[in-house]
Amino acid sequence: MSSSTEEATINPDGTFAGTGADAGAGGPEASGDSADSADFNDVPPGAEEANVVKGTDPALYLAFGFIVVVVLYVLHYKRSKRKQQEMESWFLDMDGEKFNIKLPSAVDEYYDVREAAEKGGWVPGQPAADAAAAASGPQRALAQALMKRCIADIPLVTFIQKESPGMNKLYSQSMCSVKQWKTYQAAEQMVSAEVEEVRAEADDIEPGWSQAIWRQGMQYHNMLKNKHEQEMKQREALARKKALEEAEARKPKLTPEEIARQKEVAAENAAKELLEAEEREKSAKKNFGNGMKKGFLDAKKKSK
């Protein structure tokens, strides 16, 4: 038993020294450990830090995102500002062309007649001396010229009355340009002055006529408008009738032989249709009669 048991020897460094086999078995492991320890200790300082991948600082992402947001905001602001300027320039460029109206030539014609009447001794505001002077004198010529002027002014008056609510609404909402609004105001003032001028002239010709002249002018204007529309319709009807007559005239004319032949063909077709109708009627009566007789007899037999 003592022969199989080996004593352990303690080395001076504190390790155990066994048998030769143990020493041989432990030798390589000890040498391997010492090699690993030597390799680890042999790594130069800073080499391990060089192998570590460094990450990007999150502050850079925040800065980049902030810059992108600022750029997008600036672009959006400039685009909105440009659109606003374009809209404002469009409104400012509106010149109100439709309000560049002028008084009719009947206005100047009336003043020509008035000047001639004054030269002839007519005094404004004084009625005619008698009925004959009123019927054929300068007062009548003036009344006719003023009524013509009033009728010619009716389209301008109705135009301004129609446009006034819309323009006031646009101006209150800043939807029209200053130039357009001023053009409309100038047109409105011109028409208003013309209305008052016609009334004043009416009182000069016949005192009190100013209260009725515009109503009479509207009535005459509507009468003339309806008359014009009727004349236009008549002219259009005459034009259509003339076009039909011309188209009929351009058609080739048939000779007497062709006309006779067309009549013969029409007569033959009529006779043929008549014969066919008679045949159909006879066939229908025959079928109807046979069917009724057979059914009637059968009904009698059943009743018996």
C-alpha positions as CSV (number, residue, x, y, z in Angstrom):
1,M,0.0,0.0,0.0
2,S,2.9,2.2,0.7
3,S,4.3,1.3,-2.6
4,S,1.2,2.6,-4.5
5,T,1.0,5.8,-2.5
6,E,3.3,8.6,-3.5
7,E,4.3,11.4,-1.4
8,A,3.7,14.9,-2.6
9,T,6.5,17.3,-2.7
10,I,6.0,21.0,-2.2
11,N,8.1,23.1,-4.4
12,P,9.6,26.3,-3.0
13,D,7.1,28.4,-5.0
14,G,4.2,26.6,-3.4
15,T,3.2,24.3,-6.2
16,F,3.0,20.5,-5.8
17,A,5.4,18.2,-7.5
18,G,3.9,14.8,-8.1
19,T,5.1,11.8,-9.9
20,G,6.7,11.9,-13.2
21,A,3.4,11.2,-14.9
22,D,1.6,14.0,-13.1
23,A,4.5,16.2,-13.8
24,G,4.3,15.3,-17.4
25,A,0.6,15.7,-17.5
26,G,0.6,19.0,-15.7
27,G,3.6,20.4,-17.6
28,P,1.9,21.2,-20.8
29,E,-1.2,22.8,-19.1
30,A,1.1,24.8,-17.0
31,S,3.0,25.9,-20.0
32,G,-0.2,26.7,-21.9
33,D,-1.4,28.9,-19.0
34,S,1.8,30.6,-18.8
35,A,1.8,31.2,-22.6
36,D,-1.7,32.7,-22.4
37,S,-0.7,34.9,-19.6
38,A,2.3,36.0,-21.5
39,D,0.2,36.8,-24.6
40,F,-2.3,38.8,-22.7
41,N,0.3,40.8,-20.9
42,D,2.1,41.4,-24.2
43,V,-0.8,43.5,-25.8
44,P,0.5,47.0,-26.3
45,P,-1.4,49.9,-24.6
46,G,-4.1,51.5,-26.8
47,A,-4.4,48.5,-29.2
48,E,-7.7,47.4,-27.6
49,E,-9.2,50.9,-27.9
50,A,-8.4,51.1,-31.6
51,N,-10.4,48.0,-32.3
52,V,-13.6,49.4,-30.7
53,V,-16.0,51.1,-33.3
54,K,-16.9,54.6,-32.2
55,G,-20.7,55.6,-32.5
56,T,-22.1,59.0,-34.0
57,D,-23.0,61.6,-31.4
58,P,-26.9,62.0,-31.3
59,A,-26.5,65.8,-31.0
60,L,-25.5,65.7,-34.7
61,Y,-28.8,64.1,-35.7
62,L,-30.7,66.8,-33.7
63,A,-28.7,69.6,-35.3
64,F,-29.3,68.2,-38.8
65,G,-33.0,67.7,-38.3
66,F,-33.3,71.3,-37.0
67,I,-31.6,72.6,-40.1
68,V,-33.9,70.7,-42.4
69,V,-37.0,72.0,-40.6
70,V,-35.7,75.6,-40.8
71,V,-35.0,75.2,-44.5
72,L,-38.5,73.8,-45.2
73,Y,-40.1,76.5,-43.2
74,V,-38.2,79.2,-45.1
75,L,-39.2,77.7,-48.5
76,H,-42.8,77.4,-47.5
77,Y,-42.9,81.0,-46.2
78,K,-41.3,82.3,-49.4
79,R,-43.7,80.4,-51.5
80,S,-46.7,81.7,-49.6
81,K,-45.4,85.2,-49.7
82,R,-44.9,84.9,-53.5
83,K,-48.5,83.7,-54.0
84,Q,-49.8,86.5,-51.9
85,Q,-47.9,89.0,-53.9
86,E,-49.1,87.5,-57.1
87,M,-52.7,87.7,-55.9
88,E,-52.3,91.3,-54.7
89,S,-50.7,92.3,-58.0
90,W,-53.5,90.6,-59.9
91,F,-56.1,92.6,-58.0
92,L,-54.1,95.8,-58.4
93,D,-53.8,95.2,-62.1
94,M,-57.5,94.9,-62.5
95,D,-58.4,98.1,-64.3
96,G,-62.2,97.8,-64.3
97,E,-62.4,97.9,-68.1
98,K,-66.2,97.3,-68.0
99,F,-66.7,100.6,-66.1
100,N,-65.0,102.7,-68.7
101,I,-68.4,103.9,-70.0
102,K,-69.4,107.0,-71.9
103,L,-72.6,108.9,-72.2
104,P,-74.5,108.4,-75.4
105,S,-74.4,110.8,-78.3
106,A,-78.0,111.8,-77.6
107,V,-76.6,114.0,-74.8
108,D,-74.7,116.2,-77.2
109,E,-77.6,116.2,-79.6
110,Y,-79.9,117.5,-76.9
111,Y,-77.6,120.4,-76.1
112,D,-77.4,121.3,-79.8
113,V,-81.2,121.4,-79.9
114,R,-81.3,123.5,-76.7
115,E,-78.9,126.0,-78.1
116,A,-81.0,126.4,-81.3
117,A,-84.1,126.8,-79.1
118,E,-82.5,129.5,-77.0
119,K,-81.5,131.4,-80.2
120,G,-85.1,131.1,-81.3
121,G,-86.4,132.9,-78.2
122,W,-87.1,130.0,-75.9
123,V,-86.8,130.8,-72.2
124,P,-86.1,127.9,-69.8
125,G,-88.8,127.3,-67.2
126,Q,-91.6,129.1,-69.0
127,P,-94.5,127.2,-70.5
128,A,-95.5,127.7,-74.1
129,A,-97.9,130.6,-74.8
130,D,-100.5,128.5,-76.4
131,A,-101.2,124.9,-77.5
132,A,-100.1,125.6,-81.1
133,A,-96.7,126.8,-79.9
134,A,-96.4,123.8,-77.6
135,A,-97.2,121.4,-80.4
136,S,-94.8,122.8,-83.0
137,G,-92.5,125.2,-81.3
138,P,-89.0,124.8,-79.8
139,Q,-90.4,123.4,-76.6
140,R,-91.7,120.3,-78.4
141,A,-88.4,119.8,-80.2
142,L,-86.6,120.1,-76.8
143,A,-89.0,117.6,-75.2
144,Q,-88.4,115.1,-77.9
145,A,-84.6,115.5,-77.8
146,L,-84.6,115.1,-74.0
147,M,-86.8,112.0,-74.1
148,K,-84.4,110.5,-76.7
149,R,-81.5,111.3,-74.3
150,C,-83.4,109.7,-71.4
151,I,-84.1,106.5,-73.4
152,A,-80.4,106.3,-74.5
153,D,-79.4,106.6,-70.8
154,I,-81.6,103.8,-69.6
155,P,-79.0,101.0,-70.4
156,L,-76.3,102.9,-68.4
157,V,-78.6,103.4,-65.4
158,T,-79.7,99.8,-65.3
159,F,-76.1,98.6,-65.7
160,I,-74.9,100.7,-62.7
161,Q,-77.8,99.6,-60.6
162,K,-77.1,96.0,-61.4
163,E,-73.3,96.2,-60.6
164,S,-73.6,98.4,-57.5
165,P,-74.4,95.7,-54.9
166,G,-71.7,93.3,-56.2
167,M,-69.0,96.0,-56.3
168,N,-69.8,97.3,-52.8
169,K,-69.6,93.7,-51.5
170,L,-66.2,93.1,-53.2
171,Y,-64.8,96.4,-51.9
172,S,-66.0,95.6,-48.3
173,Q,-64.2,92.3,-48.5
174,S,-61.0,93.7,-50.2
175,M,-61.7,91.6,-53.3
176,C,-61.3,94.4,-55.9
177,S,-58.4,96.6,-56.7
178,V,-58.2,100.3,-55.9
179,K,-58.1,101.2,-59.6
180,Q,-61.2,99.1,-60.3
181,W,-63.1,100.6,-57.4
182,K,-62.2,104.2,-58.5
183,T,-63.2,103.4,-62.0
184,Y,-66.6,102.1,-60.8
185,Q,-67.0,105.2,-58.5
186,A,-66.3,107.5,-61.5
187,A,-68.9,105.7,-63.6
188,E,-71.5,105.7,-60.8
189,Q,-71.0,109.5,-60.3
190,M,-71.2,110.2,-64.0
191,V,-74.5,108.3,-64.3
192,S,-75.9,109.9,-61.1
193,A,-75.0,113.3,-62.4
194,E,-76.7,112.5,-65.8
195,V,-79.9,111.4,-64.0
196,E,-80.1,114.6,-62.1
197,E,-79.2,116.7,-65.2
198,V,-82.1,115.1,-67.2
199,R,-84.5,115.9,-64.3
200,A,-83.3,119.5,-64.2
201,E,-83.7,119.8,-68.0
202,A,-87.2,118.3,-67.8
203,D,-88.3,121.0,-65.3
204,D,-86.8,123.7,-67.6
205,I,-88.9,122.4,-70.5
206,E,-92.1,121.7,-68.5
207,P,-92.3,122.3,-64.7
208,G,-93.0,119.1,-62.8
209,W,-91.9,116.8,-65.6
210,S,-88.9,115.7,-63.6
211,Q,-91.1,113.5,-61.5
212,A,-92.2,111.4,-64.5
213,I,-89.5,111.6,-67.2
214,W,-87.5,108.6,-66.1
215,R,-90.6,106.4,-65.7
216,Q,-91.7,107.4,-69.1
217,G,-88.2,106.8,-70.5
218,M,-88.2,103.3,-69.1
219,Q,-91.6,102.6,-70.7
220,Y,-90.5,103.8,-74.1
221,H,-87.3,101.9,-73.8
222,N,-89.1,98.6,-73.1
223,M,-91.5,99.3,-76.0
224,L,-88.6,99.9,-78.4
225,K,-86.8,96.9,-77.1
226,N,-89.8,94.6,-77.6
227,K,-90.3,96.1,-81.1
228,H,-86.7,95.4,-81.9
229,E,-86.9,91.8,-80.7
230,Q,-90.0,91.2,-82.8
231,E,-88.4,92.7,-85.9
232,M,-85.4,90.4,-85.3
233,K,-87.6,87.4,-85.0
234,Q,-89.4,88.3,-88.2
235,R,-86.2,88.8,-90.1
236,E,-84.9,85.4,-88.9
237,A,-88.2,83.8,-90.0
238,L,-87.9,85.4,-93.4
239,A,-84.3,84.3,-93.7
240,R,-85.2,80.7,-92.9
241,K,-88.1,80.8,-95.4
242,K,-85.8,82.3,-98.1
243,A,-83.2,79.6,-97.4
244,L,-85.8,76.8,-97.8
245,E,-87.0,78.4,-101.0
246,E,-83.5,78.6,-102.4
247,A,-82.8,75.0,-101.4
248,E,-86.0,73.9,-103.1
249,A,-85.0,75.9,-106.2
250,R,-81.6,74.2,-106.3
251,K,-83.2,70.8,-106.5
252,P,-83.3,69.3,-110.1
253,K,-86.6,69.7,-111.8
254,L,-88.4,66.7,-113.1
255,T,-89.6,66.3,-116.7
256,P,-93.3,65.7,-117.4
257,E,-92.5,62.1,-118.2
258,E,-90.7,61.6,-114.9
259,I,-93.6,63.2,-113.0
260,A,-96.1,60.8,-114.8
261,R,-93.9,57.8,-114.1
262,Q,-93.8,58.8,-110.4
263,K,-97.6,59.0,-110.3
264,E,-97.9,55.6,-112.0
265,V,-95.5,54.0,-109.4
266,A,-97.4,55.6,-106.6
267,A,-100.8,54.3,-108.0
268,E,-99.4,50.8,-108.4
269,N,-98.0,50.8,-104.9
270,A,-101.4,52.0,-103.5
271,A,-103.3,49.3,-105.5
272,K,-100.9,46.6,-104.3
273,E,-101.3,47.7,-100.7
274,L,-105.1,47.7,-101.1
275,L,-105.1,44.2,-102.5
276,E,-102.9,42.9,-99.7
277,A,-105.1,44.5,-97.1
278,E,-108.2,42.9,-98.6
279,E,-106.5,39.5,-98.6
280,R,-105.5,39.9,-95.0
281,E,-109.1,40.9,-94.1
282,K,-110.6,37.9,-95.9
283,S,-108.1,35.5,-94.3
284,A,-108.9,36.9,-90.9
285,K,-112.7,36.7,-91.3
286,K,-112.3,33.1,-92.5
287,N,-110.2,32.0,-89.6
288,F,-112.4,33.9,-87.1
289,G,-115.6,32.3,-88.5
290,N,-114.3,28.8,-88.5
291,G,-113.1,29.1,-85.0
292,M,-116.4,30.5,-83.7
293,K,-118.5,27.8,-85.3
294,K,-116.4,25.0,-83.9
295,G,-116.3,26.4,-80.4
296,F,-120.0,27.1,-80.4
297,L,-120.9,23.6,-81.3
298,D,-118.6,22.1,-78.8
299,A,-120.1,24.3,-76.1
300,K,-123.6,23.0,-77.0
301,K,-122.5,19.4,-76.8
302,K,-121.0,20.0,-73.4
303,S,-124.2,21.5,-72.1
304,K,-126.2,18.5,-73.2
